[in-house]
């Protein structure tokens, strides 16, 4: 049975655990990001626009090699 994820931290942790278990590396480079962030889950959630005019870099690496 699949586990349902209702928040971003659980999603990020689950993705990292799955990928690093396969000796993967995660690297994101985002420029000029615009995201509509919901205030909750479901169809009735309102959204706030978040804009980043610079660059966001997220890198992870499994130290066990």
MDAnalysis code that builds the backbone (N, CA, C; Angstrom):
import MDAnalysis as mda
import numpy as np

u = mda.Universe.empty(195, n_residues=65, atom_resindex=np.repeat(np.arange(65), 3), trajectory=True)
u.add_TopologyAttr("name", ["N", "CA", "C"] * 65)
u.add_TopologyAttr("resid", np.arange(1, 66))
u.add_TopologyAttr("resname", ["UNK", "UNK", "UNK", "UNK", "UNK", "UNK", "UNK", "UNK", "UNK", "UNK", "UNK", "UNK", "UNK", "UNK", "UNK", "UNK", "UNK", "UNK", "UNK", "UNK", "UNK", "UNK", "UNK", "UNK", "UNK", "UNK", "UNK", "UNK", "UNK", "UNK", "UNK", "UNK", "UNK", "UNK", "UNK", "UNK", "UNK", "UNK", "UNK", "UNK", "UNK", "UNK", "UNK", "UNK", "UNK", "UNK", "UNK", "UNK", "UNK", "UNK", "UNK", "UNK", "UNK", "UNK", "UNK", "UNK", "UNK", "UNK", "UNK", "UNK", "UNK", "UNK", "UNK", "UNK", "UNK"])
u.atoms.positions = np.array([
    [0.830, -1.178, 0.000],
    [0.000, 0.000, 0.000],
    [0.878, 1.246, 0.000],
    [0.578, 2.207, -0.866],
    [1.373, 3.421, -0.995],
    [1.094, 4.382, 0.150],
    [2.141, 5.076, 0.594],
    [2.019, 6.079, 1.637],
    [1.704, 7.420, 0.987],
    [0.709, 8.126, 1.502],
    [0.324, 9.429, 0.974],
    [1.123, 10.513, 1.697],
    [1.702, 11.436, 0.937],
    [2.458, 12.547, 1.495],
    [1.627, 13.811, 1.367],
    [1.431, 14.511, 2.493],
    [0.615, 15.721, 2.501],
    [1.410, 17.002, 2.703],
    [2.735, 16.899, 2.795],
    [3.506, 18.130, 2.984],
    [4.872, 18.031, 2.297],
    [5.460, 19.194, 2.038],
    [6.727, 19.258, 1.296],
    [7.888, 18.595, 2.028],
    [8.054, 18.782, 3.339],
    [9.186, 18.123, 3.997],
    [9.160, 16.604, 3.861],
    [7.984, 15.982, 4.031],
    [7.893, 14.521, 3.868],
    [8.237, 14.115, 2.441],
    [7.775, 14.891, 1.472],
    [8.069, 14.589, 0.074],
    [9.569, 14.667, -0.196],
    [10.210, 15.714, 0.285],
    [11.646, 15.886, 0.071],
    [12.449, 14.776, 0.740],
    [12.094, 14.433, 1.972],
    [12.799, 13.368, 2.690],
    [12.626, 12.033, 1.979],
    [11.403, 11.727, 1.556],
    [11.149, 10.471, 0.854],
    [11.915, 10.382, -0.451],
    [11.956, 11.488, -1.205],
    [12.693, 11.507, -2.470],
    [14.187, 11.322, -2.233],
    [14.732, 12.040, -1.255],
    [16.153, 11.918, -0.952],
    [16.507, 10.491, -0.520],
    [15.700, 9.924, 0.376],
    [15.961, 8.560, 0.841],
    [15.948, 7.564, -0.309],
    [14.978, 7.698, -1.216],
    [14.871, 6.766, -2.330],
    [16.061, 6.904, -3.278],
    [16.443, 8.138, -3.602],
    [17.527, 8.342, -4.563],
    [18.893, 8.015, -3.987],
    [19.167, 8.418, -2.753],
    [20.484, 8.129, -2.196],
    [20.654, 6.651, -1.907],
    [19.561, 5.934, -1.729],
    [19.649, 4.490, -1.587],
    [20.137, 3.832, -2.869],
    [20.074, 4.579, -3.951],
    [20.560, 4.111, -5.253],
    [21.865, 4.804, -5.638],
    [22.530, 5.402, -4.646],
    [23.784, 6.133, -4.861],
    [23.625, 7.274, -5.854],
    [22.496, 7.966, -5.789],
    [22.237, 9.089, -6.681],
    [22.636, 10.395, -6.009],
    [22.791, 11.414, -6.813],
    [23.063, 12.762, -6.329],
    [21.943, 13.660, -6.818],
    [21.468, 14.568, -5.966],
    [20.387, 15.481, -6.337],
    [20.974, 16.879, -6.479],
    [20.799, 17.507, -7.633],
    [21.252, 18.870, -7.856],
    [20.156, 19.631, -8.572],
    [19.730, 20.752, -7.995],
    [18.741, 21.620, -8.631],
    [19.375, 22.988, -8.813],
    [19.224, 23.586, -9.974],
    [19.615, 24.969, -10.194],
    [18.435, 25.653, -10.849],
    [17.880, 26.651, -10.165],
    [16.675, 27.324, -10.621],
    [16.944, 28.812, -10.751],
    [16.574, 29.420, -11.869],
    [16.750, 30.850, -12.092],
    [15.396, 31.499, -12.345],
    [15.147, 32.629, -11.696],
    [13.900, 33.354, -11.906],
    [12.682, 32.518, -11.567],
    [12.623, 31.972, -10.374],
    [11.576, 31.043, -9.965],
    [10.298, 31.783, -9.576],
    [9.164, 31.289, -10.055],
    [7.851, 31.764, -9.630],
    [7.003, 30.555, -9.275],
    [6.507, 30.513, -8.039],
    [5.727, 29.380, -7.557],
    [4.480, 29.905, -6.850],
    [3.328, 29.319, -7.135],
    [2.112, 29.618, -6.391],
    [2.021, 28.627, -5.243],
    [2.256, 29.101, -4.027],
    [2.318, 28.246, -2.850],
    [0.942, 28.186, -2.184],
    [0.381, 26.970, -2.036],
    [-0.938, 26.852, -1.401],
    [-0.852, 27.013, 0.116],
    [-1.948, 27.492, 0.715],
    [-1.990, 27.625, 2.171],
    [-2.549, 26.367, 2.829],
    [-2.871, 25.369, 2.036],
    [-3.403, 24.112, 2.553],
    [-3.524, 23.112, 1.416],
    [-4.165, 21.985, 1.690],
    [-4.377, 20.966, 0.670],
    [-5.832, 20.983, 0.230],
    [-6.096, 20.482, -0.947],
    [-7.464, 20.400, -1.444],
    [-7.776, 21.478, -2.474],
    [-8.928, 21.329, -3.108],
    [-9.321, 22.249, -4.177],
    [-9.579, 23.670, -3.686],
    [-9.973, 23.848, -2.435],
    [-10.295, 25.169, -1.921],
    [-9.104, 25.961, -1.398],
    [-7.891, 25.420, -1.530],
    [-6.707, 26.104, -1.005],
    [-6.433, 27.388, -1.779],
    [-6.116, 28.461, -1.045],
    [-5.712, 29.710, -1.675],
    [-4.215, 29.658, -1.912],
    [-3.749, 30.460, -2.873],
    [-2.335, 30.436, -3.242],
    [-1.710, 31.829, -3.128],
    [-0.456, 31.863, -2.702],
    [0.321, 33.096, -2.642],
    [1.490, 32.967, -3.611],
    [1.718, 33.973, -4.448],
    [2.841, 33.899, -5.387],
    [4.174, 34.189, -4.685],
    [5.135, 33.297, -4.871],
    [6.493, 33.495, -4.372],
    [7.378, 33.682, -5.594],
    [8.192, 34.725, -5.596],
    [9.095, 34.990, -6.716],
    [10.515, 35.182, -6.201],
    [11.464, 34.541, -6.862],
    [12.875, 34.692, -6.534],
    [13.564, 35.188, -7.792],
    [14.159, 36.373, -7.723],
    [14.779, 36.938, -8.914],
    [16.201, 36.433, -9.134],
    [16.779, 35.787, -8.140],
    [18.139, 35.264, -8.267],
    [18.147, 33.779, -8.562],
    [19.171, 33.107, -8.107],
    [19.367, 31.678, -8.352],
    [19.257, 30.901, -7.048],
    [18.592, 29.754, -7.104],
    [18.508, 28.836, -5.969],
    [19.268, 27.578, -6.354],
    [20.206, 27.169, -5.512],
    [20.954, 25.934, -5.755],
    [20.783, 25.016, -4.561],
    [20.353, 23.794, -4.819],
    [20.203, 22.782, -3.780],
    [21.000, 21.569, -4.241],
    [21.949, 21.156, -3.442],
    [22.772, 19.999, -3.813],
    [22.830, 19.033, -2.648],
    [22.755, 17.782, -2.934],
    [22.921, 16.754, -1.916],
    [23.844, 15.684, -2.478],
    [24.549, 15.043, -1.609],
    [25.436, 13.969, -2.036],
    [25.592, 12.999, -0.882],
    [25.546, 11.754, -1.161],
    [25.739, 10.743, -0.138],
    [27.235, 10.622, 0.135],
    [27.649, 10.858, 1.382],
    [29.060, 10.826, 1.734],
    [29.642, 9.419, 1.725],
    [28.805, 8.397, 1.724],
    [29.297, 7.028, 1.727],
    [29.613, 6.607, 0.300],
    [30.870, 6.570, -0.024],
    [31.243, 6.171, -1.398],
    [32.412, 5.218, -1.352],
])
